[in-house]
Amino acid sequence: MRLLSVQPMKTLVFDIKRFAIHDGSGLRTTVFFKGCPLRCKWCQNPEGLTFNKRPIYFKNNCIHCHRCEKASFENQMIYKNDRPYFNLDYKKNFDNLIKACPANAIRYDSQEYTLEELLEKIRQDQVFFRNDGGVTFSGGEPLAQGDFLIEILKKCKQEGIHTAIETTMYASLDYIKKILSYLDLIYIDLKLFDEMEHKQYTNVSSNIIKDNIRYILTSSHKDKVIIRTPLIPYITANDKNIKNIASFLVYLYSDVRYELLNYNPLGLSKYELLNLEYELSKNYRMFNKDEMEHYYRIAAKAGVKNLIRE
């Protein structure tokens, strides 16, 4: 009888950041999964949006030798303005272009890992996980990784590794219930309270996110949770939005932990790398101490007792 081979479970990861100190307690290894259902206009990790592996071009490495152009297949890319432009609708891989480039100017934006391969990468840092350190799964949206996320969380817990997640919580509640017991810390983004504004700036409904937050903050897992709002000038950073989010959270759980994240313009350079257009003003800046204090006061006035400050 012929036996069918079982293919190992795999996922795409676009970055693994070692010795991270801002993605949970202690020293952490942060794994960035590829793929996200949201399309936030200020996304800090645009390389993590799509669910497929794509080529990216590093212009500072390019020696303009045209070898990629000579090696390309029909409809795979065009060469103009002294650089390659990839057809991202091309159905096959771009291995030929990456192999043809002698300067490493063309690379994939992510790498495929099996469960065991990714676990081994995490294990390499396990000696640094003392004092509440561990692994944080981010993205993209880690909840979009389905069974892979559940299995890697299980394996981490079996090895005594502290686990955290950074998530939009845009997923089915049934799936969320499956992973909660394998998580020690849960960061949840709630960007905009208003449903129409949330759709306008992220392309998805906020109702699913709020329903999932409602479930978690009224469950036995509520003390694992930190809710975050990224402060985006003229969008999320307004008094009404912060007040509405804070009031909603306090109503659900009076001891909720809430964090306001200052605007970070450092992701802008990634858009050029990916040949994408950043949809917000490039002149937006981080908020100063007094401006941050203003938003802290609004949250506190709405009843938040456990404000996490930068």
N, C-alpha and C positions, 0 to 999 in steps of 0.2 A: 504494500500500500504506500502511496506517495504522500509524504508529510508536507504540509504547507509551512513555509518559514514565517515566523512572526517578526514583523519589522519593529525595531525599537522606537519608542515614543520620542519625538523630536520637537524642538521649538527654535525660533529665531531670537537671538539676543544681540542688541546693537552696542552694548557697552557693559563692562564689568568694572566698577569703580572700587578699588581697594582702599582700606584705611579711611573710609568716609566717617565724618563726625557730625553731619547734619541730617542724617537719615534714620535717626533713632538713638538710643542710648549707647554709650561706649564706642569702641572702634567697630566699624561694620564693613561688610562687603555688600555693595549694592549692585543688584542684577537688573539691567534694563531690558525688559521684554519688548519685542517689536510688535506694533499693531495697536491701534486705538480707534474706538468708534466715535470719539468726539473730534471736533475740528475747531479747537479754541483759537481765536485769531491771534493770541499772544503766545502760542505754544513755545515752550523753552526747548523742547526736544523734537523738532520736526522730522528728524531722521527716524523717529519711532512711530510715525503715524500709519504708514502702510503695513500690510501684513505679509508682503513679499520682499524678497532680497533684491536690492537695486544697486546699480553701479553709481559711484560718486566720483567727481573730478576734483583733484587737488592742483589748482593752477600753479602754485608755487613750486611744485615738483616737476611740472611739465617742461620738457626740453624741445617740444614742438618738432618732433621727428617724423610725425605723420604715420608711424607704424600702426597705430590703432585704426586709422583710416584704411590702410592697405589690408589689414587683417579682418575688417568688418564684413558682415554678411548683409544681404539685401534688407533694407528697412530697419537695420539695427541701430544706426547712428548717422549723423551728418557731421562734417567738419567745416566750420566756418568761424570767422572772427579769431582765427588761429587757435581753435580749441575744439574738442569733440562735444557734441550734444547727443545724448542718448534718447532713443525712442523707448519710453517707459511702458508703452503698450506692446512691445515686442514680447512674444509668448515664450521664447526659449531663454537660455541663460546667456551671460556675457563673459563666460570664461575665456573666450578667444581674445577679447580686448584686454582683459587683465593680464593674461600671459604675454601679450604682444608688447605691453608697455615696459620699457627698460628702466623707467624712472619712478615706478610705483605711484604714478599720478592717477591711475584708475584703480579703484578698489571697491569691494562690496561694502554696503553700509551696515552689514550684520553678519553674524556667523551662526550656523546651525549647531545645536548641541543635543545630545541624547541626555536622558536623566542622569546616567552615571558620569558622563563627561562634565556636566554642569556641577554635579555634586562634588566631583573631584576638585574642580576649581574653587569651590567654597571651602572644602576641607583644607586647602593650602593655607588659608588664613585662620584656621581654627585656633591656633595658638594665641592669636591676638584678640580673641573674643571674650577674654576675662572681663570682669566688671561690667556685666550686662551687654557686652557687645554681641554681634551676631550677623545675620544676613537680612537684608531688606530687598524685597522684590518691588520693582518700580517699572516705569515704561515711558511711552506707551501706556497701555492699560493691562496690568497683570491679570485681572479677572477675565480678560479676553483669551487667555491661554488655556482655558478649559481644564481637561483632566491632567495636563502636564503640571499645572500649578498645584493641584491637589497632591499629586504624587511627590513632587519635589519638597513640598511642605511636610508631608509625612516622613520622608527620609531625613530631613533636617531635624525634626522632633525626635526621631529614633536615635539620633546621634547627640542629642542634648543641645542643639544649637538654637539660640534665641531667634525667633522669626518675627519680622515686621513686613508690612505691606504699605505702599503708597498708591491709593486708588481713587478713582472718581466715583466708585460704587455704582457705576452704570452697568448693571448685570441683573440676571434673574435672582429673586430672593431664594429660590430653592438651591441654586448654586452657592450663594453666599452662606447659607446655613451649613453647607457641607464643609466649608473651609474654616469657619470661625474657631473651632476647637484646636486647630493647628497653628493659630496665630497668637503671639504674645503682645503685639502692638499693631494698631490699625490707624494709619493716617488717612483721613477722608477729605477730599476737596469738595467744598460747597461754594461755588464761585458766585452764582447769582441766584437770588431767591425768586425773583419774578420769572414766571414761566416763559413769557414772550421774549424777554431779554435773554434768558438762557438759550433759547432756540436761536435767537439772532446771532449770538456770539460764540456758541459752541456747536450748533447744528443738531442738538438733541434736546429732548424734554428734561426738565429738572424734576418732574414728578416721580419718576422711577428712583432717582437719587434720593429725594426727600423721603420717599416711602421706605427705602432701605435703611436710611439713617434713623428713621422713626423706629424701625424694628430693633436695630442694634442698640440704640440708646435706652430702650425699655427692656432689654434682655440682660442676662447674667454676664454678658460680654462688654457692658457699657464702660467699665473702667479701663478697658484696653484701648479706648478710642481717643484720638485727638482730631478734632475738626479743624480744617484749615481754609482760609480764604486768601487767595493771592490778590494783592492790591494792584489793580490795573488802572492807570489814570483814566478818569472820565467814564469808566465802565463798571468795574466792581468797587472801585474806591469812591464810594459816595455814602453819605450819612444814612440814607434810607435803606440801602442794601445791607450795610453792616448791622443796623438796628434790627431789620427784619430777620436776618440770619441768626443773630444773637438771641433774639426773643424766642424764635422757633426752637433753638437748641435748649435754652433754659427751661422752656415749657416741658420738653421731653425729659430732661435730666438736669436737676438744679446744680449738680457738681460737674457738669460737662467741662472738659478741657478744650479751649479754643485758642487758635493761633492765627495771627494776621501776618502774612508773608509780604515783605517789601517787594516792590517791583524790581525785576532783575533784567536789565537790557543785554546781558552777555550772550543770550541766545541768538541775537541778530546775525552774527557772523555765520551761523549754520545755514541760514536761508540762502546766502550767496553760494555756499558750498554745494547746496542741493539744487541750485538754479530755481529757487522758489521765491515768491514775492511776499515780503512781510507786510501784513495788511494794516498794521497800526503805524502811527507816526514814529519815525526813527529818532525823534527829538525827545521822546518821553524819558524821564530820569527817575532815579530812586527817590523815595520820599525821605525828607530829613527828619531829625529826631522829633521836632515839634509837630510835624505833620503826622508822624506815626502815633505820637501821644494823643493827638486829636481822635484818631480812630479807636485807640485803646479806651478812651473815655466813653465813647459811644457804646462800645460793647459792654463795658462795666456798668454803665447806666441802665442798659437793658437787662442786667442781672447776672452777667457772667462773673463768677467768682474766681475761676481758675484760668486766668489769661496767661498765655505763654508769650513772653516778650523776647525780642531778638537781643 
